[in-house]
Every structure is written in C-alpha cells, then in structure tokens.
Amino acid sequence: MAEKIPDDPNTGELKAGGEQSTWHGPMAIFVAFVTLGVVYGVWFAYSVFLVALVDDMGWSRSLTAGAISVLSVVHGLAGPMNGRMVEKIGVQRTIALGGLIFTVGMLLTSQVQTWWQLYITFGVISAIGISQAGWIPFIVMVERWYPTKMGTALGYAMAGIGLGILVGVPAINAWIEAYGWRHTFIILATLGPLWVIPAALFLLKMPEDGPVKESEEKLPVSAASKTQSVPDEPLYHDWVLKTAWRSPRFWLAGACFLTGACVAQILLMHQFAFMVDQGIAKTESSFIAGVIGISSIAGQLVWGNLSDRIGRERAYTLAAVCNLLAIAALVYLSSMLALWVAVSFAIFVGFGYGANTPIFPATSRDLFTSPFFPSIFGTLAISGSLGAAIGAWLGGWLYDVTGGYSAMLVVSAVLAVVSPLLLWLAAPRLPNPAPHE
C-alpha cells in the first residue's frame, strides 16, 4: 500500500497529504476527536457510575470497580483482533461495527441485576465496542494521513478523550441524579446510531494509494522510501508481529505503557470517590472531573506536539512530574479541605495523563515503523489496557483493605517514577531497524 507524506517539512504545518490536500485529513481528525470523546467519555465516567452502583446495589467498592478492570482487560485483548480487522476490512467498517456493539452493551448494562451481569455487559460487550470504535483504528487512520507529525496529529485527535471527560462526567452525573443510572445507560446507547456508526461510514476516508509526490522529494531518502508501495506480505526488513515480539524494546515499551496506564487509572477512577469521602459535594466533585477534562485536552495537545520536537522520553518525563504533583495535591487535600487544592490536583493529573494517548502510539510507531503496524500496535496496546485494569481494581482493593487512601497514593507515586524510566530504556529516540530474516 502506498502512503503519502502529508506535512510540509519546511514549515511543519499540519496538512493532509500529497495531492489529497482536501477536507478528508482534517475530517479524520475531527471524527476521531468526537468519537473518542464519546466512547472513552463513557469509560472515564464510570467513576460516577461506581458511586451510584455501590449506593443502589450494595456491592463493595472493589467488586464494583472490578467491572472497569474487566473492561480494560477485554479492551486490551481485543487489540490484536482490531489490528487485523483494520488490515482486512478497513478502518471505517471496524469503527462502525464497534459503534453497533457499543450500543448493544449499553442497553444490556441498563438491565443488570447482579455483579456478574455487569461484568459481562459492561466489562465484555461494551469493551469490545469501545475498542473497535476506539483508538487503534483511529491511530492507524491518523498515522496514514500525518505520518511525519504523528505526535502532533494524535494530540489533536486524542484531545477528544479529554472533551469526553469534561462533558461526559458532569452530564452523566446529572442524568443519574435526574433519571437514575439505568436510564442513563439507555441514553448513552443512542450515541452509537446517532454518531459513531454514521460518522464512520459517511465522514471518514483513508488516503488513496498513489505514487510518491514532489513533497516527498524534499525529505531524506529514508523518510521518502517509507511512502513507496509495499507488498501484501512482509519483506525481510519489515517489522512484523513475530519479530517485534522478540525485541526487548517491545517489552520495555509495553512495561512503560502498563505502569503509566496503571497510575492514570488509579488517580482518575477513584478521584471522584476520594473527593466525596473528603467532604466535597458530588456536584463540586463532578466539576473537578470537568477540570480534569479541560487540562487533559491541553495536555494531549501540548505533549503530542512537544514529543515531536524534544523527543518522546523528555516529554513523558515532564508529564510524570505533573502526575507526582497531582499525588502531592491529594496528600495535602487529605489534611486540609480546600477547593483550590482539589482544582490543582485536577489540573496536574489531567495534564499529566494527557501525555499517554499521543505518546504511547507515537512511541510504538517510532520503534516499529512498518506496513504491519496495526497488528503490532494492537498487540502492544494490550499492556496499556492491562495497566488500566490493574489500576482500577488495585485502587479499590487497597481502599477496602486499608480503609484509606495512603497506600493507593504511595503506589501511584512509585509507578509515576518507574514509567518514564522504562521509556528511556525502550529508547524510541534511537533507530530500531527490523532484523534481516
């Protein structure tokens, strides 16, 4: 398949590439922005559902949080399948199918009576829908339109997740207060047929195959050569899943993604309950979640662009400092109840978390640039989802065992330090040629 270089290498301007400098490239970013906000907004709004389910159903916090852990695991395990689906049936159909499954999952979740039903409907069915309409197909699409400015483009696309947190958490909290959590899931089910499915089928378009254009001649030979047509079967110099799997840098990157996602989920999934337990009203706590959404949008835009300029490792390390400042704010908040401290936490955690979504996939492509990147990234993304699953469950378990949040905050601080160290060891800044096999 041939790919076109869409960026002006002299100005660095983000443009849709080659002779296809039309609305299709920007439209792909826009659809990604909105759709990711829809499906992942539901994911992160589970912190609000968690409180409502514990109150209504009488389940323990760790048991209820377990549903989001199951969702995270299934979301990750579906990655290789989604990568193959993108390669076989295309991005548009994969996303549309995800929208349909998402709708079914939301409707079934509205009818659950037991915790294991919640695990199946929300944790499994909804997870498959979210994953197929989620970031793997959109990352592939963004990478095809903007291969030389992937971090920047992903920053714009993934900022939709922050919008989902900003709008989704307060809106879902208001719907739960007004209509109950069951009717809220029914409302969310309408998002599939109203947006996800039609947007995927009628608004998205992949770049067309074609010869190398004049804009590519301005680039170094190594960059231009990546745009040539590639065969259906891998050449000896192509990264494929089998060779990537044997690379130590694959496992180091995966460990970085796991620890980074784990600390993010501990802080994001349990912050709402933490605020309520400290005496902050639910309405103010949902406002804090909105601040997280705003700051994560800024973080995704800043870190994606900055990682293209100063490198993935340096940008991610700076983001880890923000996570540590967020943890420090929670420690201070537990001893002195003040809204400004809670807002400071929201700003730091949202800004720090914002680095994950553009830097993780951009790092994966830096390490394993290949026509078979969808399958490789789909598999590597399992580590991030596994980390998210561990973080969501671990936070609830530590609270149930210790009766407080101190252990949770200590574990979060350790993970926030370890994750960037692992990225430095994975070294996406250095060349990583595929083995000659």
ABEGO torsion letter per residue (X at the ends): XBBBBABBAAAGBBBBBEAABBAAAAAAAAAAAAAAAAAAAAAAAAAAAAAAAAAAAGBBAAAAAAAAAAAAAAAAAAAAAAAAAAAAAEAAAAAAAAAAAAAAAAAAAAABABAAAAAAAAAAAAAAAAAAABAAAAAAAAAAABAAAAAAAAAAAAAAAAAAAAAAAAAAAAAAAAAEAAAAAAAAAAAAAAAAAAAAAAABBBBBBBBBBAAAAABBAAAAAAABBBBABBBAABBBAAAAAABAAAAAAAAAAAAAAAAAAAAAAAAAAAAAAAGBBAAAAAAAAAAAAAAAAAAAAAAAAAAAAAEAAAAAAAAAAAAAAAAAAAAAAAABBBAAAAAAAAAAAAAAAAAAAAAAAAAAAAABBBAAAAAAAAAAAAAAAAAAAAAAAAAAAAAAAAGBAAAAAAAAAAAAAAAAAAAAAAGAABBBBBBBX
